[in-house]
Amino acid sequence: MLVLLLLVYVICEAAAYLGLRFLESKGKQGYAPTLTSEVSEAHRDILSRLINGKAEYIGYSRELGWTTLPYGENELFRANSQGVRGTREYAIAPPQDSLRIAAFGDSFVHGDDVPNSAAWSILMEQKAPGVEIMNFGVGGHGPDQAYLRYLKEGRTYSPDIVFIGYQTENINRVVNVFRPFYSANTGNPLSKPYFRLVDGRLVHNENPMGSLSDYQILLDDPASVLGPIGENDFHYQFRYKRGPLDWSPLIRLIKVFYFEFRSRFMNPIYQNNQYRTSSEAYQLVLAIIQDFHCDVLANGSLPVVVLFPNRADLAALSSSDSLRYEPLKDQLLVADYPVIELAEAFRPFIGQTDLDELIKAHYTGQGNELVADYLLSEIDTAGFFSAERRNELMTAQAELCRK
């Protein structure tokens, strides 16, 4: 009996080991416990380069966590002296007879995975002379960081229109403080400022890593830094942690499957594959967009929420499923916020075009062109080229901020 039990156990361990390897080979999330006492070698290398001043495109920012560097450049991207994507320089005041749009958000706003020449913002400028698109998007940024970048830099340039870019998955970022807690393989292994709701009001909490020297402490003694940061990070609390029995492939596989089960069926952020509107994350997203919207108006610009669909959204369109962000979109529309839903730019091509031709991790060159064309069409249809129409809308929108 003991021999039989031992044989069964060995078979289970072997099967679990093969299962973990299979998940990894398919690009699925394998065993990835919450970081509590270590930093990966890949992240050590990235942080060492930042500390030693060798960052190329993305660098450390105390106020934002990380941001695009002035004159930053890598194999795909290039920024100007203002840390805005592209090589064009922008005057502080918009030129007369022009329309200046400043866009804020994450990698979808930035236009990751394509070179500058194929990014939607630069295509818009080429397609519509007289339109300036200042692309302040940063890979990995959440709505909180986008809002803070507007306050820190964007309002200085007096844009006529501010695109508040939002991508479906962004809801997970407003309850994240240290990026690797949420995205284990991130290229930005940095911490960020964050907001909390106190009596219905946003309270700003500064970046826990107040200087680059704090990252040297992280490298030298990870446990002394990760635990305190994790106390305010939803993903640190939600994800499983390494245990004394994790040498066993079976235990590791059980943890992976249980985490996937909780994420799908017991996730506080989602319900029935849509946003759970009662969740802290949803309430934070809504409050950030509302405050962002009101600050843009107070600075004399027209705020427009632009919803960027990700690959899962476009796949849902092909099967006529509702999109995860639908509750947020509906709430914004009911409140009369100006909203542009970019899923509509892709809808005519869903089922007619291979999805890989439009989007991979981010939009392809063709996808970026669809976005550029659709945005120009929408702002034209809405009358946003007219200063009189923009002022009319801003006056109406200001009522939302007084309520």
N, C-alpha and C positions, 0 to 999 in steps of 0.2 A: 504493500500500500504506500509506504514511504517513497519507494522508487517510482511508483506510478505518479504520485503527487509531484515529486521532483521533476519528472519528465514533462508533466502538464505545465508546471511553472516555467521550465526552460523554454518550452514551445511558445507560451504566452509572451515571455520576454523577447524571444526572437521575432515573433510576429509584431510586437510593439515597436521594436527597433526598425524593422522593415517598413512599418507604417509611418514612422517619423521620417524616414528617408524618402518615402514616396511623397509625402506632403511637401517636403523641401524641393524635390525634383519637379513638382508641379507648380512651384512658385507660391504655394500656400503658406500660411503662417504656421511655422513649426513651434518647437519649444522655445518660448521667449518670455521668461519670468520678468517681473518688475525688477528694475535695477535697484539694488540696495547697498551693495558694497563693491561694485566694480564698474569700470568703463571699458567698452570694447576697444580693441586695438585700432580699428578704423576711426573711432571717435577720438581716441588719444592722438592720432596723427593729425586730424582736423584741428583739434584744440591746440596742439603744439604749434601748428602753422599760424593760427590766429594770435597766440601769445607772442610769437616771434615776428609778428608783422608781415607774414607772408601770404595773407589772404588775397585772393584774386578778384572776386566779384562780390561776394557776400562777406560782410565783416560784423564784428561785435558792435552793439549799441546799448548803452546803459538804459536809454529811454524806451527803446523798442525791442530789445533782446538781440535782434540782428537786422541788418538792412543792406541795401545796395550801396556799394562804395562809390564815391566820386571817381570817375574815370575807371571804374571797375571793368574788368574784361576777362573772359574765358573763351573757350573754343566756339561758343554759340552766341554769347551775349556781350553787349558793350553798353556802358552807361556814360552819360555826359558828366560835366563837372558838378552838376547838382544831384547826382545819384539817381537821375531819371533815365529810364531805358532809352537808348538811342544816342546819336551823336549830335543832334540838333540842340543848340543852347536856347534857353527861353528867358526873355526879359522879365523883370519883376512884374511890370504892368503889361497886360495884354495889348498887342497892337490894335490900333483903331480898325474898324471894319473886319475884325476877325472874331472867331468863336473859340474860346479856350476851354477845353474840357480837361479836368484832372481826374484820373482814375486811381482808385485805391482798392487793395485786396490782396489776394494770394497769387499762387503760380498761374492760375487760369487768367487772372487779370494781367499778370506779367507776360504771359505767353511762353511758358516753358516748353522745351523740346523743339523749338524752331529758332532759326537765327533772326537777328533783328529785321532783316529784309522781309521776313514772312510773318512778323508779329502783327496782330490785328490793329494795334494802336498806330503803328507806322504806316500800315496799309491805308488806314483812314485818312491820314494826313496826305498821302499821295493821291488818293481818290477825290479829295475835296480840298483844293487849295484854299487857304484862308481859315481852315480848321486846324487848331493846335490840340494835340492829345499828349498831355503830360502823364506818362505811365509810371505811377508810384507803386505798382504792384511788386510784391516780394514773395518769393517761394517760401511756403510754410507759414506765412502770416495768417493770423486769425482776424476776425472782425475787430477785436479789441486793439490789435497792433495797427490795423489799417486806420482806425479812428485816431489813435495816438499819432500816427505819422501825418495825418491831415492836420492835427493841431500843432504839431512840431514844425512842419514844413509846408504843407499844401496850401494853407490859407494865405500864406505870404504872397502867393502868385495871383491872387484875386481871380480865380477861374470863373467863367460865366456859368458853367455846369460842373457839378461834382458827381462822378459815377461812384456810388457806394457798391463796390463789387462784392458779390456773395456767391459762394459755391456750396452745394448741398452738404458736403462733409465738414464744412467749417464749424458746425455746431459743436463738434468734439473738441475744438481748439480753445474755446472760451473757458473750458474747465481744465485746461492743461497749463502747467507752469514750466515744466522741464520737458522739452520736445521729445527726447528719447523715451520718456515714460509712456507716451502715446504712440510714437512711430519709432520702433526700435532701430530701423535702418536709415533714419533720417540723415541728410547731409548737413543739417544744422543742429548739432548736439548742444543746444544752448537753452538757457532759461529765458523767461519773458515776464513782463509786467502782466497783471491780470486785474479784473474787476470782480467785485462781489456786490450783491444787492443787499442793502441794509435799509429797512423800512421803505422799500420800493425805490430807493435811489442808488445809483451806481457809486461805489466807493473804489477809488483807484489804489491799487497796491503796487508799489514799485518793484522793479526787477530784483529778485533776491541775490543775483550775482551783480553787485554794484560796480565791479571793475574787472578787468582782465586778470588781475592778480588772484581773484577768487577762483578762477578756473585752474590756476596752478595748484591751489589748495585741493580742488576737486581731483586733480590728477594724482596728487600725493596721498590723499586720504579720502577716497570716495564716500565711505560710510558716514563720515562726519558732515558731509554736504547733502547727500541724496535723501537721507531720512527726513531732516527738517524741511527740505523743499517739498518732499512727497506728502507732507501733512496737509498741504493746500491743493493737491493735485488729484482730481477725480480718477484718473487712469492709474495712478500709483496705488490708490486704494482698491480699485476694481479688479485689477489684474492679479493673477496668482503670483506668489513669491517662491523663491528657491527654498527647498527644504532638505533635511538630512537624508531623505530617501530618494532624492532625485537622481542618484546614480543609476536607478532602475529605469530602463526605457518604458516599462509598463506604467510606472507612476507618472513619468513625464507625459505619456500619451493620454492618460486619464485626465491630467491637469489641462492639457490642450483641449480635449473634447468637452470637458466641463466648462471651460472658459468660453468656448464657442457656443455651447448651449445657453449659458447665461447671457452672452452677448446678443443672441438671436431672440431668446424668449423671456429674458428677465432683465433686459437693459433699461435702466432708468431714463435714458434719453429717447428711446424709440418705443413705439407701440403700433402693432400691425403694420410694420415697415414704413411708418411715417413718424414725424416728430411727435414726441409726447409733450403736449403744450403745458402740462403742469410741472415739467422738469426744470431744475435750476438752470440747465444749459439753455433751454428754449427761452426762459424768461430773461436770461442774460443777453442772448442774441437780440431779442426784441428791444430790450432797454438800450443796448449799444446802438442799434440802428436808429432808434428814436432820438437819442442824444446826439448822435452823429448828424442826423437830419436837421435837428434844431440848431446846432452850431454852424452848419453850412449856411442855413438861412440867415442866421445872425451876422454872418460875415459877407452877406450880399450875393450869395451864389444859389443856384437852383440845385437841390439835391435830387438825384435819380437813383433808385435802387436797381442794379442790374444783376439778374439772376443767371449765373453761369452753370449750365448743366454739366455733370461729369459723365463718365462712360456708363455707369450704372443707370443714370437718368435716361440717356439715349437708348440704352437697351430696353428700359421700361416703356419708352415711347413705341418701340417696335412691337411690343406685346400689349399695347393699350393699357398698361398698368399706370396707376397714379404715381406721381413723383414724391419722394420723401419730404421735400420742402413745401408741399402743397399747403399745409396749415399756416405756415409763415406767409406765403404769397397771398393767401386768401385774407389773412388778417391785415396785411399792408394795403391791399386793394380796398377792403371795406373802409379803412381809415383814410382813403383817398391819397395815399402816397403815390407819387409817380414811379411806376415799375416797368422795366423792360425785361421780358422773359426770353432769354436767348434760345431756349428749347424750341421756340417757334421758328428760329432761323434754320434749325436742323430738320424739323418735322417733315417738310416736303421730300427730303432725301432718305428718310428712314424707310428701309425696305427696298429702295431703289438703288442704293449705293452700299457697298461693303462698309461696315462700321469702322474698320481699320483705316479706311481712306479718309475718315473724318476725325477720328480720335483714337489715340493709343492711351498713354497715361494722361496726355493733354491733347489739345486740338492739333491736328496736322496743319500743313500749309493751307490745304483746302478748307479745313475747318476754320482757321483764322480768317480766311477771306470771306467765308459766309458770315462770320461775326461782324467783320468790318462793314460789309454791305448792309446787313440787317440794322446795325446801330445807326448808320447814316440815314437809312430809310425811316426808322422810327423817330429820330429827332426831327427829321423834316416833316413827317406826318403830324407830329405833335406840335409843330410850330416853334420848336426851341431855337431855331435860327433867328427868330424875331425877339429883340430885346423887350419889346412891349408885351409880347406873349409870356416871356419868362417872368417879367415883373408882375404880371397879372397872376400867374401861378404861385409865385413866391408870396404874394399878399394873402392868397387863399391858404397856402401851406402854413403861414405864420400862425393862423388860428389853431392849428393842431398843437403848436408848442405852447399856446396860452391856456390850453385846457388842463 
